[in-house]
Amino acid sequence: MSRLMKTLVAGATALGLIFTPITASAGPDRDDIAKALAGLVILGITAKAIDNRNDRRDRARSVSRQPDFRAIEQPQNRRIIEGQLRRPGDFSARVDQGFKRRPLPDQCLRIVDTRRGDRLVYGERCLNRTYRHADKLPTACTRYIRTNRGLRPVFGARCLAGDGWQVARR
């Protein structure tokens, strides 16, 4: 039943009770009028409570189940990544990026000896000289290596491979 219909039924009932003919011989007793008014008040409160419950139920159905990430407090000292999740083999979301299919030059591949083992990297300066699409490489894959000539920018091979670039196989 709609809210308007419930309101009309409650109003009609109240008017019907108020304007019912009262016999002249019995005479209206104040106690009877008080009971009738109390009954109407209880009926109105009950109708309002039912209406509020239905409103909450309707609101709960219409609210999206997706969390509002703007309302979530961001953790301190954490890197927030914004983007779309997809499965590893799903290339449908990507725009045609044919330049990624062209393999990176082997002559720019370097091995960095670290405490955790060897890392494969591509030198940025070498890529800028020899690779036509070096300006399209992702900046997120940029790392810096401390050498005796200062900090040198390089691109991590695993990061580039994860982004879809064709890297040399060792």
C-alpha positions as CSV (number, residue, x, y, z in Angstrom):
1,M,0.0,0.0,0.0
2,S,1.4,3.4,-0.9
3,R,1.9,6.2,1.6
4,L,-0.8,8.3,0.1
5,M,-3.3,5.5,0.3
6,K,-2.4,4.8,4.0
7,T,-2.8,8.5,4.8
8,L,-6.2,8.6,3.1
9,V,-7.5,5.5,4.9
10,A,-6.3,6.8,8.3
11,G,-7.9,10.2,7.6
12,A,-11.2,8.6,6.5
13,T,-11.3,6.4,9.6
14,A,-10.6,9.4,11.9
15,L,-13.3,11.5,10.3
16,G,-15.8,8.6,10.4
17,L,-15.2,8.1,14.1
18,I,-15.5,11.8,14.8
19,F,-18.7,12.5,12.9
20,T,-20.6,9.3,13.8
21,P,-24.1,10.2,15.0
22,I,-24.4,10.2,18.7
23,T,-27.8,9.4,20.1
24,A,-29.4,12.2,22.0
25,S,-30.8,10.0,24.7
26,A,-27.5,8.5,25.9
27,G,-25.7,11.8,25.7
28,P,-21.9,12.0,25.1
29,D,-19.9,11.0,28.1
30,R,-16.6,12.8,28.4
31,D,-14.9,9.5,29.2
32,D,-16.1,8.0,25.9
33,I,-14.8,11.0,23.9
34,A,-11.4,10.7,25.7
35,K,-11.2,7.0,24.9
36,A,-12.0,7.7,21.2
37,L,-9.4,10.4,20.9
38,A,-6.8,8.1,22.6
39,G,-7.6,5.4,20.1
40,L,-7.2,7.8,17.2
41,V,-3.8,8.9,18.6
42,I,-2.6,5.3,19.0
43,L,-3.8,4.5,15.5
44,G,-1.9,7.6,14.1
45,I,1.3,6.7,15.9
46,T,1.1,3.1,14.7
47,A,0.5,4.2,11.1
48,K,3.5,6.6,11.3
49,A,5.8,3.9,12.7
50,I,4.8,1.5,9.9
51,D,5.4,4.3,7.3
52,N,8.9,5.1,8.8
53,R,9.8,1.4,8.7
54,N,8.8,1.1,5.0
55,D,10.8,4.3,4.2
56,R,13.9,2.8,5.8
57,R,13.5,-0.4,4.0
58,D,13.1,1.4,0.6
59,R,16.1,3.5,1.4
60,A,18.2,0.4,2.2
61,R,17.3,-1.2,-1.1
62,S,18.2,1.9,-3.1
63,V,21.6,2.5,-1.4
64,S,24.5,1.1,-3.4
65,R,26.4,-1.6,-1.8
66,Q,29.7,-0.2,-3.1
67,P,31.8,1.5,-0.4
68,D,32.5,5.2,-0.8
69,F,36.3,5.3,-0.8
70,R,36.3,9.0,-0.4
71,A,34.7,8.6,3.0
72,I,37.3,6.0,4.1
73,E,40.1,7.6,6.0
74,Q,43.3,7.2,4.1
75,P,46.1,5.4,5.9
76,Q,49.2,7.5,6.7
77,N,52.5,6.6,4.9
78,R,50.7,4.4,2.4
79,R,50.8,4.6,-1.3
80,I,47.3,4.8,-2.8
81,I,46.9,3.2,-6.3
82,E,44.0,4.3,-8.4
83,G,42.9,2.3,-11.3
84,Q,40.8,-0.6,-12.6
85,L,41.4,-4.2,-11.6
86,R,41.5,-6.8,-14.4
87,R,42.7,-10.3,-14.9
88,P,46.2,-10.8,-16.2
89,G,45.2,-12.2,-19.6
90,D,42.4,-9.6,-20.2
91,F,43.6,-7.2,-22.8
92,S,40.1,-5.9,-23.8
93,A,40.4,-2.9,-21.5
94,R,43.6,-1.7,-23.1
95,V,43.8,0.6,-26.0
96,D,45.8,-0.7,-29.0
97,Q,49.4,0.0,-27.9
98,G,51.4,-1.5,-30.7
99,F,54.6,0.2,-29.6
100,K,54.7,-2.2,-26.6
101,R,55.0,-5.2,-28.9
102,R,58.3,-3.9,-30.2
103,P,61.0,-5.4,-27.9
104,L,63.2,-3.2,-26.0
105,P,66.8,-3.2,-27.2
106,D,69.1,-5.9,-25.7
107,Q,72.0,-3.5,-25.7
108,C,70.3,-1.3,-23.0
109,L,69.8,-4.3,-20.7
110,R,72.0,-4.1,-17.6
111,I,72.4,-6.3,-14.5
112,V,72.5,-4.6,-11.1
113,D,74.1,-6.6,-8.3
114,T,72.2,-6.0,-5.1
115,R,72.2,-7.7,-1.7
116,R,69.0,-9.5,-2.6
117,G,70.4,-10.8,-5.9
118,D,70.7,-9.6,-9.5
119,R,68.2,-7.2,-11.0
120,L,67.6,-6.7,-14.7
121,V,67.2,-3.0,-15.6
122,Y,67.2,-0.9,-18.8
123,G,69.3,2.2,-18.8
124,E,67.3,5.3,-19.4
125,R,70.0,7.1,-21.4
126,C,70.5,4.1,-23.7
127,L,66.8,3.8,-24.3
128,N,66.5,7.5,-25.1
129,R,69.2,7.1,-27.8
130,T,68.2,3.8,-29.3
131,Y,64.5,3.2,-28.7
132,R,61.9,5.2,-30.6
133,H,59.1,4.9,-28.0
134,A,61.3,5.6,-24.9
135,D,59.1,8.6,-24.0
136,K,56.1,6.3,-23.6
137,L,57.8,4.1,-20.9
138,P,55.9,4.2,-17.6
139,T,57.3,6.6,-15.0
140,A,56.2,4.1,-12.3
141,C,59.0,1.8,-13.4
142,T,61.7,4.3,-13.0
143,R,64.3,3.4,-10.4
144,Y,67.6,5.1,-9.5
145,I,70.9,3.4,-9.2
146,R,73.7,4.9,-7.1
147,T,77.0,4.7,-9.1
148,N,80.4,6.3,-8.8
149,R,79.1,8.9,-11.2
150,G,76.0,9.7,-9.2
151,L,72.4,8.6,-9.4
152,R,71.4,7.0,-12.8
153,P,67.8,6.5,-13.8
154,V,66.9,3.0,-15.0
155,F,63.7,1.1,-15.8
156,G,63.0,-2.2,-14.0
157,A,62.6,-5.1,-16.4
158,R,60.0,-6.9,-14.2
159,C,58.0,-3.7,-13.9
160,L,58.1,-3.1,-17.7
161,A,57.1,-6.7,-18.4
162,G,54.2,-6.4,-16.0
163,D,53.0,-3.3,-17.8
164,G,53.0,-5.2,-21.1
165,W,56.3,-4.3,-22.7
166,Q,58.4,-6.9,-24.5
167,V,61.6,-7.3,-22.5
168,A,64.6,-9.3,-23.4
169,R,64.8,-12.9,-22.0
170,R,67.9,-13.6,-20.1
